[in-house]
């Protein structure tokens, strides 16, 4: 027979050992905090792995803090709504703010982030930058493990204390912090200029445009569908609209993000112009039907999105690549929304009364732009189709 005291002593020692190991893991994960989800400590402030873990990082920021303004959307929002710390314009309307944009975010993630923000951050204003890629149902995975970051922030916070993967990333962070950096500031804004300087070092801006356009053609717009057998992206957008409708104490602003018109050519090849028109028409219809409010459209053909693309330029005035505008354009967006200050034809308020006329006018502008840039469009198509 096994001595009962021996067995009891072994069990106690084993449990103490397990407790010590878990305590050490939790202490290291909390103290070094490679994903920036616990607190901003003096040690190890540079956390390069935040760049690859923005969903857990940003959901925790929203969960833990109150902000006057929240910005929602994709990386187009992350990189454009960027302001200096003491900028009088943003401090006037948003004394405290957080940019909760996420790279390649879909409408399901936007819905969950909106719920999280309303429940915990208690914002006075919410700005939602809408993109077509958010509505590609073929890119939405209902079993994506990262969805729990939005749905169970406290559970996420506890489980990651004891995460072995996070412990491994703690050691990676210590090593990487010597040679890499976190491209997100305390307000969640993406320093795209610095990121691109490192990522595309030695590559000219025209080549960056082509690389990005190829990525949209082969990835973001591939198998584009508004709904599949079990996912209807319009359902999630209507859920977003209903959330907005149920919280009249919050000022909501909806707008379509700007991007270069060359990407419209990519959309046309992959999706078709009729689907692009349908998307905007239904956005306006669902929004106006439920909220009686306009959507600001900064996409399409205007003085910003038609910036001339020249091989000889080292950089462009308004764009980092065809998908991402510079922060000066983000400022123009908020100036129009908040102060009705419009830069030439950049931005249009859309509702059910003017959407059809607007789309027809855009087709006329598109025709003129295509006539003027026929050679450029053909070069782009040849590159995309590998001819």
Protein Blocks (a to p, Z undefined) as FASTA:
>chain_A
ZZfklmmmmmmmmmmmmmmmmmmmmmmmmmnomnopmbccfbhkbcfklmmmmmmmmmmm
mmmpccfbdceddfklmmmmccdfklmklmmmmmbacdfbdehiafklmmmmmmmmmmmn
opabdcddddfklmmmklpcfklmklmmmmmmmlmmmmmmmpmklmmmmmmmmmmmmmgc
cfbdfkopacfklmmmmmmgoiafklmmmmmmmmmmmmmmgoiafbdfklcfklmmmmmm
mmmmmmmmbccddddddddfklmmmmmmmnopklmmmmmmmmmmmmmmmnopacddfehj
dfklmoccdfkbmbdfkbcbfkbccfklmmmmmmmmmnopaehjgocaddfklmmmmmmm
mmmmmmmmmmmmmmmmmmmmmmmnoZZ
